[in-house]
Amino acid sequence: MLRANTMKEQTVGVLGLGLSGRAALTALATAGAKTFAYDDVVSTSDLPDITLCDWRRWPWDRLDALVISPGIPHHFPKPHPAAAMAIRHGIEIISEVELALRAKPNARLIAVSGTNGKSTTTALIGHCLKEAGIAVAVGGNIGTPACALDDPGEDGFIVLEISSYQLETTPSLAADVAVLLNISPDHLDRHGGMEGYSAAKARLIDQMKPSGIAITGTADAHIRRLSAQFRQKGTRVITVTAEDAPQALQQSVSLAGAHNAENAAAAAATLLHFGIDMTEIDRAIRSFQSLPHRLQPVADCGKIRFVNDSKATNGVAAAKALGAFRDIYWIAGGLAKEDGLQPVMPCLSAVKKAYLIGSAANQFAASLKDICPAAICGDLDTATRTAFQDASAAAEGGTILLAPAAASFDQFKNFGVRGEAFADLARELCATVRGHEHA
């Protein structure tokens, strides 16, 4: 555990008791801090040495810091009332990642962000380091909260995925390598628009160590402009393209698509910087497995395969998924984001038909009219079964791809739950086919 002993005897409020909030409470209790916690849903806790009560009852005149979960707004579009109270009292608002960094780990820090691809890139870097026999801890916005990681020591690495929300509340972040993959419209309501969103992402490079390097992609104008601005300031910036991807990527099913080529190129540039040679990188890539809900093959039966890319919650991410396959039966929809389907419109040549779900179904159908065959299915179950019927009737079969280009919150708790529901359906449908074949 990364324990922030500097917080000893301080009084800290923790807002939100998800994974990061619970990790923060455990780390604070271990460090000897006095903690008060509140969650809009959770009313009881098995965590020791905390006071779980309404935030209005916290001792605001004695609070030293407020640790806020990433999903809770502290600024735009409107601060949570507890965050607003902290602002009025001049109380610092920080992330759980900030607590971990205040533990001052000895390991070198690699921080990864971007609108799309950051989880895959983070996991790939961690996997390659582990395969090279190097001590590594991987977490942050992916999987394990930062506070719950152990320090691998000065010969090891901590690899953190950092979201734009966390970048705004982690002032101690100072990476040895800052990987910023891309910047496209997303979460704009939480940052007051594209300018605020880009500024949040830029913190990753702006705050890195003076001796550090930044690794950036070239996929969009925002990242290219930001890279040029940092170069003008004298920052060391390495820009990678899909053409820089390791050779082993050509044999990797888990890293399909041009977007993953750029993710792998960024990972390779990071690893090469620390002296890991390309032979080791290629070997590790061959054994890398897809992360759940990110171009994840979940089932196949004969000429049909199911691919779960539920994490494609915006148009840019969905466009990249659509470029990775042929003969696509595309399931899309949910709670629409700012970019809608605009980014996918040039990427529909491989789509046989779209199956639309959720509150965005009518909007998406209007966008696809006269461009791509589409059916409004309403829910994921109907869409998946209908797509399977159509793909089964096609001589060439195809890929049934869940790449929603929308958030999940209209019908699911999160993209993970949506992805698991799709995977379960896919396995059920394939099992039914196999049962008929053996009857």
C-alpha positions as a printed NumPy array, in Angstrom:
array([[  0.   ,   0.   ,   0.   ],
       [  1.172,   3.533,  -0.792],
       [  0.626,   5.227,   2.55 ],
       [  0.75 ,   9.016,   2.745],
       [  2.342,   9.475,   6.163],
       [  2.317,  13.232,   5.569],
       [ -1.429,  13.052,   6.234],
       [ -0.892,  11.801,   9.793],
       [ -3.17 ,  13.528,  12.317],
       [ -4.851,  15.516,   9.551],
       [ -8.625,  15.612,   9.224],
       [ -9.823,  14.56 ,   5.778],
       [-13.208,  14.212,   4.133],
       [-13.714,  11.479,   1.522],
       [-16.562,  12.031,  -0.925],
       [-17.65 ,   8.875,  -2.737],
       [-17.088,   5.284,  -1.612],
       [-16.371,   3.467,  -4.839],
       [-13.051,   1.682,  -5.402],
       [-10.958,   4.832,  -5.205],
       [-12.84 ,   6.234,  -2.205],
       [-12.468,   3.028,  -0.207],
       [ -8.768,   2.795,  -1.096],
       [ -8.312,   6.404,   0.034],
       [-10.015,   5.698,   3.36 ],
       [ -7.854,   2.638,   4.008],
       [ -4.661,   4.549,   3.159],
       [ -5.655,   7.509,   5.342],
       [ -6.569,   5.289,   8.289],
       [ -3.246,   3.465,   7.99 ],
       [ -1.404,   6.793,   7.902],
       [ -3.124,   7.928,  11.091],
       [ -5.508,  10.515,   9.651],
       [ -8.962,  11.28 ,  11.029],
       [-11.479,  10.647,   8.256],
       [-15.073,  11.537,   7.54 ],
       [-16.825,   9.879,   4.61 ],
       [-20.015,  10.313,   2.619],
       [-21.602,   8.598,  -0.36 ],
       [-24.938,   9.372,  -1.98 ],
       [-25.787,   5.647,  -1.986],
       [-23.635,   3.848,   0.592],
       [-24.968,   4.259,   4.125],
       [-22.83 ,   1.725,   6.03 ],
       [-19.183,   0.727,   5.868],
       [-17.015,  -2.138,   7.103],
       [-13.93 ,   0.084,   6.994],
       [-12.422,   0.812,  10.43 ],
       [-11.629,   4.169,  11.995],
       [-13.87 ,   6.311,   9.838],
       [-16.903,   8.419,  10.552],
       [-19.556,   7.795,   7.911],
       [-22.055,  10.616,   8.038],
       [-23.761,  13.285,   5.957],
       [-21.192,  15.743,   4.584],
       [-23.152,  18.601,   6.18 ],
       [-22.067,  17.235,   9.577],
       [-18.354,  17.213,   8.782],
       [-16.146,  19.595,  10.811],
       [-15.533,  21.99 ,   7.921],
       [-13.625,  24.403,  10.112],
       [-11.052,  21.647,  10.865],
       [-10.896,  19.82 ,   7.543],
       [ -7.433,  19.747,   5.908],
       [ -8.428,  18.191,   2.577],
       [-11.32 ,  16.725,   0.617],
       [-10.63 ,  13.555,  -1.39 ],
       [-13.184,  13.404,  -4.195],
       [-14.051,  10.421,  -6.374],
       [-13.458,  10.975, -10.114],
       [-17.13 ,  10.67 , -11.013],
       [-18.201,  13.535,  -8.735],
       [-17.968,  17.054, -10.197],
       [-15.916,  19.588,  -8.261],
       [-16.22 ,  22.432, -10.758],
       [-18.277,  21.969, -13.968],
       [-21.126,  21.719, -14.731],
       [-21.913,  22.388, -11.079],
       [-19.878,  21.385,  -8.02 ],
       [-21.276,  18.755,  -5.716],
       [-22.542,  20.658,  -2.642],
       [-19.733,  19.168,  -0.539],
       [-17.165,  20.325,  -3.096],
       [-18.759,  23.771,  -3.102],
       [-18.492,  23.824,   0.699],
       [-14.786,  22.909,   0.464],
       [-14.201,  25.742,  -1.993],
       [-15.922,  28.22 ,   0.333],
       [-13.715,  27.094,   3.227],
       [-10.515,  27.147,   1.179],
       [-10.059,  23.383,   1.6  ],
       [ -7.872,  21.59 ,  -0.941],
       [ -9.766,  19.162,  -3.203],
       [ -7.587,  16.204,  -4.217],
       [ -7.837,  12.771,  -5.817],
       [ -7.073,   9.355,  -4.409],
       [ -4.097,   9.267,  -6.805],
       [ -2.763,  12.406,  -5.12 ],
       [ -2.807,  10.587,  -1.769],
       [ -0.757,   7.76 ,  -3.283],
       [  1.822,  10.144,  -4.741],
       [  2.191,  11.906,  -1.385],
       [  3.606,   8.594,  -0.14 ],
       [  6.633,   9.475,  -2.336],
       [  7.236,   6.023,  -3.852],
       [ 10.771,   5.217,  -4.973],
       [  9.705,   3.596,  -8.242],
       [  9.874,   5.467, -11.511],
       [  6.494,   6.733, -12.679],
       [  4.913,   6.262, -16.094],
       [  1.593,   8.113, -16.441],
       [ -0.766,   7.484, -19.358],
       [ -3.763,   9.524, -20.487],
       [ -5.783,  10.307, -23.596],
       [ -9.401,  10.244, -24.637],
       [ -9.097,   6.748, -26.084],
       [ -6.63 ,   3.891, -25.72 ],
       [ -5.183,   4.785, -22.323],
       [ -6.269,   1.579, -20.588],
       [ -4.861,  -0.669, -23.305],
       [ -1.599,   1.291, -23.426],
       [ -1.245,   1.261, -19.641],
       [ -1.865,  -2.487, -19.486],
       [  0.498,  -3.153, -22.405],
       [  3.357,  -1.201, -20.818],
       [  2.825,  -3.037, -17.534],
       [  2.679,  -6.408, -19.287],
       [  5.893,  -5.784, -21.22 ],
       [  7.74 ,  -4.685, -18.073],
       [  6.577,  -7.771, -16.209],
       [  7.571, -10.054, -19.09 ],
       [ 11.005,  -8.413, -19.054],
       [ 11.389,  -9.445, -15.41 ],
       [ 11.068,  -5.911, -14.043],
       [  9.059,  -5.152, -10.895],
       [  5.968,  -3.166, -11.817],
       [  2.687,  -1.997, -10.269],
       [ -0.179,  -1.027, -12.585],
       [ -3.267,   0.905, -11.538],
       [ -4.924,   4.276, -11.205],
       [ -7.973,   4.74 , -13.401],
       [ -7.568,   1.127, -14.539],
       [ -8.156,  -1.734, -12.112],
       [ -6.347,  -1.257,  -8.817],
       [ -6.586,   2.18 ,  -7.143],
       [ -3.236,   3.93 ,  -6.806],
       [ -3.276,   3.856,  -2.989],
       [ -3.661,   0.072,  -3.022],
       [ -0.451,  -0.442,  -5.03 ],
       [  2.841,  -1.457,  -3.456],
       [  6.004,   0.473,  -4.26 ],
       [  8.168,  -1.743,  -6.559],
       [ 11.28 ,   0.172,  -5.464],
       [ 13.813,   2.3  ,  -7.282],
       [ 14.522,  -0.426,  -9.867],
       [ 10.825,  -0.84 , -10.622],
       [  7.979,   1.114, -12.17 ],
       [  4.536,   2.373, -11.27 ],
       [  2.339,   2.667, -14.371],
       [ -0.781,   4.766, -13.815],
       [ -3.712,   5.436, -16.085],
       [ -4.894,   8.968, -15.323],
       [ -8.261,  10.407, -16.347],
       [ -8.904,  14.069, -17.081],
       [-10.873,  14.3  , -13.82 ],
       [ -7.901,  13.   , -11.843],
       [ -5.467,  15.292, -13.661],
       [ -7.345,  18.287, -12.295],
       [ -7.015,  17.077,  -8.701],
       [ -3.527,  15.521,  -8.603],
       [ -1.032,  18.375,  -8.182],
       [  1.807,  16.048,  -7.079],
       [  1.791,  14.123, -10.356],
       [  5.308,  14.305, -11.815],
       [  5.927,  11.494, -14.266],
       [  9.259,  10.269, -15.572],
       [  7.411,   9.526, -18.818],
       [  4.07 ,  11.139, -19.663],
       [  2.144,   9.357, -22.426],
       [ -0.655,  11.452, -23.943],
       [ -2.231,   9.499, -26.776],
       [ -4.959,  11.713, -28.194],
       [ -7.534,  14.384, -27.365],
       [-11.028,  14.309, -28.85 ],
       [-14.334,  15.703, -27.531],
       [-15.408,  13.841, -24.388],
       [-16.656,  14.78 , -20.917],
       [-16.971,  18.387, -22.096],
       [-19.673,  19.149, -19.528],
       [-17.187,  18.287, -16.757],
       [-14.508,  20.64 , -18.091],
       [-16.523,  23.598, -19.339],
       [-15.865,  22.801, -23.005],
       [-13.06 ,  21.607, -25.234],
       [-10.578,  24.219, -24.054],
       [-10.959,  23.116, -20.441],
       [-10.758,  19.447, -21.41 ],
       [ -7.539,  19.996, -23.387],
       [ -6.082,  22.019, -20.512],
       [ -6.807,  19.148, -18.103],
       [ -5.038,  16.668, -20.371],
       [ -2.08 ,  19.047, -20.822],
       [ -1.398,  18.875, -17.075],
       [  0.053,  15.403, -17.599],
       [  2.985,  16.856, -19.562],
       [  3.102,  20.238, -17.854],
       [  3.673,  18.616, -14.446],
       [  6.158,  15.906, -15.437],
       [  9.685,  15.877, -14.021],
       [ 12.151,  18.338, -15.602],
       [ 14.173,  15.318, -16.734],
       [ 11.122,  13.539, -18.099],
       [  9.914,  12.964, -21.631],
       [  6.474,  13.185, -23.185],
       [  5.242,  10.649, -25.73 ],
       [  2.322,  11.741, -27.885],
       [  0.283,  10.439, -30.79 ],
       [ -0.692,  12.203, -33.996],
       [ -4.307,  11.101, -34.391],
       [ -5.975,  14.497, -33.997],
       [ -5.345,  18.213, -34.373],
       [ -5.654,  18.854, -30.634],
       [ -2.783,  16.517, -29.714],
       [ -0.614,  17.769, -32.592],
       [ -1.105,  21.379, -31.507],
       [ -0.372,  20.558, -27.878],
       [  2.786,  18.656, -28.819],
       [  4.042,  21.625, -30.837],
       [  3.346,  24.009, -27.958],
       [  5.34 ,  21.901, -25.511],
       [  8.231,  21.567, -27.945],
       [  8.358,  25.354, -28.219],
       [  8.727,  25.481, -24.43 ],
       [ 11.728,  23.15 , -24.629],
       [  9.924,  20.02 , -23.431],
       [ 11.262,  16.719, -24.752],
       [  8.433,  15.293, -26.857],
       [  8.516,  12.054, -28.853],
       [  5.687,  11.752, -31.36 ],
       [  4.699,   8.293, -32.591],
       [  2.48 ,   7.041, -35.404],
       [  0.932,   3.68 , -36.208],
       [  3.897,   3.015, -38.51 ],
       [  6.159,   2.952, -35.44 ],
       [  4.366,  -0.066, -33.971],
       [  6.436,  -3.182, -33.172],
       [  6.439,  -5.932, -35.805],
       [  4.779,  -8.445, -33.474],
       [  1.592,  -6.418, -33.652],
       [  0.856,  -7.988, -37.03 ],
       [  0.254, -11.332, -35.285],
       [ -1.706,  -9.928, -32.327],
       [ -5.465, -10.474, -32.337],
       [ -5.691,  -8.555, -29.056],
       [ -4.287,  -5.391, -30.608],
       [ -6.255,  -5.238, -33.855],
       [ -6.806,  -1.962, -35.682],
       [ -4.771,   1.109, -36.579],
       [ -5.605,   2.762, -33.256],
       [ -3.971,  -0.094, -31.354],
       [ -0.938,   0.223, -33.608],
       [ -0.493,   3.761, -32.295],
       [ -1.118,   2.592, -28.727],
       [  1.562,  -0.08 , -29.156],
       [  3.934,   2.443, -30.718],
       [  3.547,   4.701, -27.674],
       [  4.131,   1.757, -25.338],
       [  7.229,   0.711, -27.291],
       [  8.668,   4.239, -27.236],
       [  8.216,   4.281, -23.458],
       [  9.921,   0.935, -23.003],
       [ 12.786,   1.747, -25.382],
       [ 13.435,   4.912, -23.37 ],
       [ 14.103,   2.733, -20.329],
       [ 16.449,   0.374, -22.187],
       [ 14.119,  -2.515, -23.01 ],
       [ 14.995,  -3.749, -26.485],
       [ 12.561,  -4.375, -29.317],
       [ 13.088,  -8.147, -29.213],
       [ 11.725,  -8.248, -25.646],
       [  8.882,  -5.899, -26.577],
       [  7.843,  -8.071, -29.531],
       [  7.919, -11.196, -27.371],
       [  5.691,  -9.578, -24.742],
       [  3.214,  -8.282, -27.326],
       [  2.669, -11.812, -28.618],
       [  1.4  , -12.885, -25.175],
       [ -0.7  ,  -9.788, -24.46 ],
       [ -4.426, -10.41 , -23.957],
       [ -7.162,  -7.863, -24.655],
       [ -8.556,  -5.962, -21.718],
       [-12.228,  -6.605, -20.995],
       [-14.585,  -4.465, -23.082],
       [-11.847,  -3.183, -25.421],
       [-11.985,  -5.047, -28.759],
       [-12.383,  -8.195, -26.679],
       [-13.274, -11.382, -28.589],
       [-15.923, -13.034, -26.407],
       [-17.384, -15.858, -28.517],
       [-17.349, -17.405, -31.954],
       [-19.306, -20.045, -33.774],
       [-18.309, -21.032, -37.253],
       [-18.268, -18.018, -39.535],
       [-19.451, -15.574, -36.842],
       [-17.459, -13.939, -34.055],
       [-18.581, -11.567, -31.322],
       [-16.35 ,  -8.651, -30.271],
       [-17.054,  -6.607, -27.163],
       [-15.859,  -2.999, -27.393],
       [-18.284,  -1.594, -24.838],
       [-15.567,   0.854, -23.728],
       [-16.037,   2.648, -27.083],
       [-18.27 ,   5.215, -25.402],
       [-17.709,   8.02 , -27.919],
       [-17.701,   8.398, -31.68 ],
       [-13.93 ,   8.495, -32.072],
       [-13.442,   5.209, -30.205],
       [-16.24 ,   3.529, -32.172],
       [-14.735,   4.74 , -35.454],
       [-11.457,   3.032, -34.581],
       [-13.248,  -0.212, -33.78 ],
       [-15.111,  -0.103, -37.098],
       [-11.793,   0.139, -38.901],
       [-10.498,  -3.083, -37.363],
       [-12.859,  -5.631, -38.988],
       [-14.704,  -6.632, -42.156],
       [-18.363,  -7.636, -42.585],
       [-19.528,  -5.881, -39.414],
       [-22.945,  -6.198, -37.792],
       [-22.676,  -3.147, -35.582],
       [-24.507,  -2.636, -32.273],
       [-24.51 ,   1.031, -31.285],
       [-26.364,   3.44 , -29.049],
       [-26.908,   4.361, -25.445],
       [-26.636,   7.818, -23.953],
       [-25.235,   9.989, -26.752],
       [-22.172,  12.167, -26.217],
       [-21.204,  15.485, -27.728],
       [-19.707,  14.067, -30.915],
       [-22.631,  11.761, -31.69 ],
       [-21.865,   9.65 , -34.76 ],
       [-19.958,  12.33 , -36.641],
       [-16.546,  10.629, -36.262],
       [-17.834,   7.262, -37.517],
       [-19.434,   8.51 , -40.719],
       [-16.288,   8.01 , -42.859],
       [-15.767,   4.527, -41.362],
       [-18.929,   2.663, -42.346],
       [-17.743,   0.822, -45.464],
       [-17.409,  -2.514, -43.635],
       [-20.753,  -2.229, -41.823],
       [-23.435,  -4.549, -43.191],
       [-26.082,  -3.162, -40.828],
       [-26.396,  -1.184, -37.61 ],
       [-28.581,  -2.259, -34.684],
       [-29.448,   0.718, -32.514],
       [-30.238,   0.732, -28.801],
       [-30.904,   3.116, -25.946],
       [-31.931,   6.751, -25.829],
       [-29.694,   7.634, -28.798],
       [-31.353,   5.125, -31.15 ],
       [-33.552,   7.599, -33.01 ],
       [-30.777,  10.188, -33.232],
       [-28.333,   7.608, -34.573],
       [-30.906,   6.28 , -37.04 ],
       [-31.379,   9.777, -38.444],
       [-27.613,  10.182, -38.823],
       [-27.297,   6.869, -40.672],
       [-30.29 ,   7.357, -42.969],
       [-29.44 ,   6.709, -46.643],
       [-25.83 ,   5.896, -45.621],
       [-25.987,   2.609, -43.764],
       [-28.829,   0.09 , -43.204],
       [-30.049,   0.432, -39.631],
       [-32.695,  -1.013, -37.347],
       [-33.95 ,   0.498, -34.109],
       [-33.868,  -2.42 , -31.668],
       [-34.288,  -0.586, -28.378],
       [-32.327,  -2.869, -26.083],
       [-29.112,  -4.866, -26.209],
       [-30.774,  -8.276, -26.08 ],
       [-32.928,  -7.562, -29.128],
       [-30.057,  -5.981, -31.032],
       [-27.651,  -8.876, -30.39 ],
       [-30.152, -11.567, -31.301],
       [-31.229,  -9.721, -34.46 ],
       [-27.632,  -9.158, -35.53 ],
       [-26.912, -12.849, -34.96 ],
       [-29.856, -13.871, -37.136],
       [-28.685, -11.614, -39.949],
       [-25.045, -12.686, -39.72 ],
       [-26.096, -16.356, -39.667],
       [-28.071, -15.862, -42.861],
       [-25.106, -14.297, -44.658],
       [-22.894, -16.714, -46.594],
       [-19.724, -14.976, -45.409],
       [-20.848, -14.562, -41.781],
       [-19.088, -11.656, -40.091],
       [-18.256,  -9.87 , -36.867],
       [-20.98 ,  -8.819, -34.457],
       [-19.386,  -5.764, -32.893],
       [-20.598,  -3.904, -29.824],
       [-19.032,  -0.449, -30.233],
       [-21.763,   1.816, -28.858],
       [-20.348,   5.314, -29.554],
       [-22.36 ,   6.319, -26.475],
       [-22.342,   6.07 , -22.706],
       [-24.175,   3.235, -20.974],
       [-26.007,   5.044, -18.196],
       [-29.454,   5.082, -19.815],
       [-29.737,   1.287, -19.59 ],
       [-26.714,   0.003, -17.626],
       [-24.767,   0.915, -14.513],
       [-21.567,   1.303, -16.528],
       [-19.866,   0.165, -19.739],
       [-18.542,  -2.95 , -17.975],
       [-22.016,  -4.195, -17.103],
       [-23.109,  -3.505, -20.69 ],
       [-20.133,  -5.435, -22.032],
       [-20.725,  -8.407, -19.742],
       [-24.379,  -8.555, -20.817],
       [-23.27 ,  -8.644, -24.458],
       [-20.651, -11.32 , -23.764],
       [-23.199, -13.494, -21.93 ],
       [-25.617, -13.194, -24.852],
       [-22.892, -14.037, -27.332],
       [-21.917, -17.188, -25.437],
       [-25.553, -18.209, -25.079],
       [-26.195, -17.825, -28.807],
       [-23.07 , -19.765, -29.754],
       [-23.881, -22.495, -27.241],
       [-27.34 , -22.833, -28.794],
       [-25.813, -23.309, -32.247],
       [-23.392, -25.945, -30.959],
       [-26.236, -27.707, -29.181],
       [-28.181, -27.946, -32.424],
       [-25.102, -29.228, -34.261],
       [-24.697, -32.076, -31.76 ],
       [-28.391, -32.914, -31.431]])
